[in-house]
């Protein structure tokens, strides 16, 4: 299937495109294996905010330009003593803001991994809701090799990924062991190995990657968007602590505001009368 993507906005470091309700954010720095710098992250942050606000966008896809790399992490050419240094001379670790945005957006986010997902690129796919990889994809960490690490989702959430094919009572233990191996040894793993350990959802030939991602998107677009939103919030809530509970509670408030009972409270206030809540059922 030939897909023609519509440009949403032009940036220096990313492509931001739309096709049938699917927004695609592509890191467009193939000369450095799609490594990110502060400007890259700023542009992705802006793009994902657009995705959250636009009603014609149902699903977000992250990928990398070309067939060599999804993302190879932070660009070591601009790494300074306090982070990655942008054109303004300020060191930043603003990819962490991107991780939070991916978790917070109330829409599914898919990592379309085409090649290397290494270092910060590996973390980027980990924080996405789903990962579909090409058969030439390579996964792994480099942090301890280059004087870095990710103590956030890149480690804790990774441990919840790996080992999921084991019995449920073993999954957390095996997940912790494998996650430590990935970080301590900084080895690289094939797409098949990543699938076997539960790090990715599906592996397909590179030529079929985009169409497979769009097939999954079309299936999700047939599902209730509010139900998908609540499932994402619920799955995030435990690992995200009070912040996750706040988001889950916020969406529960949204659901309540859609009820007649909530509208009765507002209407009574505006009409300067006592609300009649007794006419609404109390289910056991």
C-alpha positions as CSV (number, residue, x, y, z in Angstrom):
1,X,0.0,0.0,0.0
2,X,1.5,3.4,-1.1
3,X,1.1,5.9,1.7
4,X,1.2,9.6,1.0
5,X,1.9,11.5,4.2
6,X,0.7,15.1,4.6
7,X,3.2,17.6,6.1
8,X,1.9,19.2,9.3
9,X,4.8,21.5,10.0
10,X,8.3,21.8,8.7
11,X,11.2,21.5,11.2
12,X,15.0,21.3,11.0
13,X,15.4,18.1,13.0
14,X,12.2,16.2,12.6
15,X,9.4,15.4,10.1
16,X,5.9,15.9,11.3
17,X,3.3,14.3,9.1
18,X,-0.3,13.0,9.0
19,X,-2.1,10.1,7.3
20,X,-5.7,9.2,8.1
21,X,-5.6,10.3,11.7
22,X,-2.1,9.0,12.4
23,X,0.6,11.5,13.2
24,X,4.2,10.4,12.4
25,X,7.1,12.1,14.2
26,X,10.3,11.2,12.4
27,X,13.8,12.1,13.8
28,X,15.4,13.4,10.6
29,X,19.1,13.3,11.5
30,X,20.3,10.2,9.6
31,X,23.9,11.5,9.3
32,X,24.2,10.7,13.1
33,X,21.9,7.7,13.1
34,X,19.0,9.9,14.2
35,X,20.7,10.9,17.5
36,X,18.8,13.7,19.2
37,X,20.1,17.1,20.4
38,X,18.2,19.7,22.5
39,X,16.6,21.2,19.4
40,X,15.4,17.8,18.3
41,X,13.6,17.3,21.6
42,X,12.2,20.8,21.6
43,X,10.6,20.1,18.2
44,X,9.3,16.7,19.2
45,X,7.8,18.3,22.4
46,X,6.0,20.9,20.3
47,X,4.8,18.2,17.8
48,X,3.4,15.9,20.5
49,X,1.6,18.9,22.1
50,X,-0.1,19.5,18.7
51,X,-1.0,15.8,18.6
52,X,-2.7,16.1,22.0
53,X,-4.8,19.1,21.0
54,X,-5.9,18.1,17.5
55,X,-9.1,16.1,17.4
56,X,-8.2,14.7,13.9
57,X,-5.1,12.9,15.3
58,X,-5.9,9.6,16.9
59,X,-2.5,7.9,17.3
60,X,1.1,9.0,17.4
61,X,4.0,7.2,15.7
62,X,7.7,7.8,16.5
63,X,10.3,6.6,14.0
64,X,13.7,7.5,12.5
65,X,14.6,8.6,9.0
66,X,16.0,5.9,6.7
67,X,16.5,2.2,7.2
68,X,19.6,2.3,9.5
69,X,18.4,3.7,12.8
70,X,15.3,4.5,14.8
71,X,17.3,6.6,17.2
72,X,20.8,6.2,18.6
73,X,20.2,8.3,21.6
74,X,21.8,11.6,22.6
75,X,24.2,13.2,20.1
76,X,27.6,12.8,21.7
77,X,28.9,15.7,19.6
78,X,26.9,18.2,21.6
79,X,27.2,16.5,25.0
80,X,28.6,18.8,27.7
81,X,29.3,18.7,31.4
82,X,25.7,19.4,32.3
83,X,23.8,17.7,29.6
84,X,23.4,18.2,25.8
85,X,24.2,21.8,24.7
86,X,21.9,23.5,22.3
87,X,22.6,26.5,20.1
88,X,21.8,28.7,23.0
89,X,24.7,27.3,25.0
90,X,22.5,25.9,27.7
91,X,23.0,22.2,28.7
92,X,19.7,20.2,28.8
93,X,18.3,16.8,29.4
94,X,15.0,17.7,27.8
95,X,14.4,14.2,26.4
96,X,13.1,13.4,29.9
97,X,10.3,15.9,29.2
98,X,9.5,14.0,26.0
99,X,9.2,10.8,28.0
100,X,6.7,12.4,30.3
101,X,4.7,13.8,27.3
102,X,4.5,10.3,25.8
103,X,3.2,8.9,29.0
104,X,0.7,11.7,29.5
105,X,-0.8,12.1,26.1
106,X,-4.2,10.4,26.2
107,X,-3.7,8.7,22.9
108,X,-1.7,5.5,21.9
109,X,1.9,6.1,21.0
110,X,3.7,3.5,18.8
111,X,7.5,3.2,18.3
112,X,8.1,2.1,14.7
113,X,11.7,0.8,15.1
114,X,13.6,0.7,11.8
115,X,17.2,-0.2,12.6
116,X,19.2,0.7,15.7
117,X,17.3,1.6,18.9
118,X,20.4,2.3,21.1
119,X,21.0,4.3,24.3
120,X,18.4,7.0,24.6
121,X,16.8,5.7,21.4
122,X,16.2,2.4,23.3
123,X,14.6,4.3,26.1
124,X,12.5,6.2,23.6
125,X,10.9,3.0,22.3
126,X,10.6,1.6,25.9
127,X,8.4,4.5,27.0
128,X,6.1,4.3,23.9
129,X,2.9,2.3,24.5
130,X,3.6,-0.3,21.7
131,X,6.7,-1.2,19.7
132,X,6.7,-2.7,16.2
133,X,10.2,-3.4,14.9
134,X,11.7,-4.3,11.5
135,X,13.7,-7.6,11.3
136,X,16.9,-5.6,11.1
137,X,16.3,-3.7,14.3
138,X,19.0,-3.8,17.0
139,X,18.3,-2.9,20.6
140,X,20.6,-2.1,23.5
141,X,22.0,0.3,26.0
142,X,25.2,2.3,25.9
143,X,24.8,4.5,29.0
144,X,27.6,3.1,31.2
145,X,29.9,2.9,28.2
146,X,29.7,6.6,27.6
147,X,29.2,7.9,31.1
148,X,25.5,8.0,31.2
149,X,22.4,6.2,32.5
150,X,18.6,6.5,32.7
151,X,17.3,5.9,36.2
152,X,13.7,6.7,35.2
153,X,11.5,4.9,32.8
154,X,14.5,3.6,30.9
155,X,15.3,1.3,33.7
156,X,12.2,0.8,35.9
157,X,9.7,0.5,33.1
158,X,12.1,-1.6,31.1
159,X,12.1,-4.1,34.0
160,X,8.3,-4.4,33.6
161,X,8.7,-5.2,29.9
162,X,11.2,-8.0,29.8
163,X,10.3,-11.4,31.0
164,X,6.6,-11.0,30.3
165,X,6.5,-14.3,28.4
166,X,7.4,-16.1,31.6
167,X,4.9,-17.2,34.2
168,X,3.3,-14.3,35.9
169,X,4.7,-15.1,39.3
170,X,8.2,-15.0,37.7
171,X,7.8,-12.0,35.5
172,X,9.0,-9.3,37.8
173,X,12.1,-11.3,39.0
174,X,13.1,-12.2,35.5
175,X,12.4,-8.7,34.3
176,X,14.7,-7.2,36.9
177,X,17.5,-9.6,36.0
178,X,17.3,-9.0,32.3
179,X,17.0,-5.3,32.7
180,X,20.2,-5.3,34.8
181,X,21.9,-7.3,32.2
182,X,20.9,-4.9,29.5
183,X,22.2,-1.9,31.5
184,X,25.3,-3.5,33.1
185,X,26.7,-5.2,30.0
186,X,25.6,-2.8,27.3
187,X,25.2,-5.7,24.8
188,X,23.1,-5.5,21.7
189,X,20.1,-7.6,20.9
190,X,18.4,-8.6,17.7
191,X,14.8,-7.9,16.9
192,X,14.0,-11.6,17.6
193,X,15.7,-11.5,20.9
194,X,13.8,-8.4,21.8
195,X,10.6,-10.1,20.9
196,X,11.4,-13.2,22.9
197,X,12.1,-11.1,26.0
198,X,8.9,-9.1,25.7
199,X,10.5,-5.8,24.7
200,X,8.6,-5.4,21.5
201,X,5.1,-6.4,20.3
202,X,5.8,-7.6,16.8
203,X,8.7,-8.0,14.3
204,X,8.1,-7.8,10.5
205,X,10.3,-7.4,7.4
206,X,11.5,-3.8,6.9
207,X,9.5,-3.5,3.7
208,X,6.3,-4.2,5.7
209,X,7.0,-2.1,8.7
210,X,5.1,1.0,8.0
211,X,2.0,-0.8,6.6
212,X,2.0,-3.1,9.6
213,X,2.0,-0.1,12.0
214,X,-0.8,1.5,10.0
215,X,-2.8,-1.7,10.2
216,X,-2.5,-1.7,14.0
217,X,-3.5,2.0,14.0
218,X,-6.6,1.3,11.9
219,X,-7.6,-1.4,14.3
220,X,-7.2,0.9,17.3
221,X,-9.1,3.6,15.5
222,X,-12.1,1.3,15.5
223,X,-11.9,1.1,19.3
224,X,-13.5,3.5,21.8
225,X,-11.0,6.4,22.2
226,X,-12.2,7.0,25.8
227,X,-11.7,3.4,26.7
228,X,-8.2,3.4,25.2
229,X,-7.5,6.6,27.1
230,X,-8.6,5.0,30.4
231,X,-6.7,1.8,29.8
232,X,-3.5,3.8,29.1
233,X,-4.0,5.8,32.3
234,X,-4.7,2.7,34.4
235,X,-1.7,0.9,33.1
236,X,0.5,3.9,33.8
237,X,-0.9,4.7,37.2
238,X,0.9,2.2,39.3
239,X,4.4,2.9,37.9
240,X,3.8,6.7,37.7
241,X,2.9,7.0,41.4
242,X,0.8,10.0,42.5
243,X,1.4,11.7,39.2
244,X,-0.2,8.7,37.4
245,X,-3.1,8.6,39.9
246,X,-3.7,12.3,39.3
247,X,-4.0,11.7,35.5
248,X,-6.3,8.7,36.1
249,X,-8.4,10.8,38.4
250,X,-8.5,13.6,35.9
251,X,-9.9,11.3,33.3
252,X,-12.4,9.9,35.8
253,X,-13.5,13.5,36.4
254,X,-13.9,13.9,32.7
255,X,-16.2,10.9,32.6
256,X,-18.2,12.2,35.5
257,X,-18.6,15.6,33.9
258,X,-20.3,13.8,31.0
259,X,-23.0,12.5,33.2
260,X,-26.4,14.0,33.9
261,X,-25.7,13.9,37.6
262,X,-22.7,16.3,37.2
263,X,-24.7,18.6,35.0
264,X,-27.5,18.7,37.6
265,X,-25.0,20.1,40.1
266,X,-23.9,22.9,37.7
267,X,-27.4,23.7,36.5
268,X,-28.7,24.0,40.1
269,X,-25.9,26.3,41.0
270,X,-26.6,28.6,38.1
271,X,-30.4,28.5,38.8
272,X,-29.7,29.2,42.5
273,X,-31.5,26.2,43.8
274,X,-30.6,23.0,45.7
275,X,-29.5,20.2,43.3
276,X,-31.7,17.1,43.2
277,X,-29.2,14.3,43.3
278,X,-31.6,11.7,44.7
279,X,-33.1,11.0,41.3
280,X,-29.8,9.4,40.1
281,X,-29.2,5.7,40.8
282,X,-26.7,4.4,43.4
283,X,-25.4,1.1,42.0
284,X,-24.1,-1.6,44.4
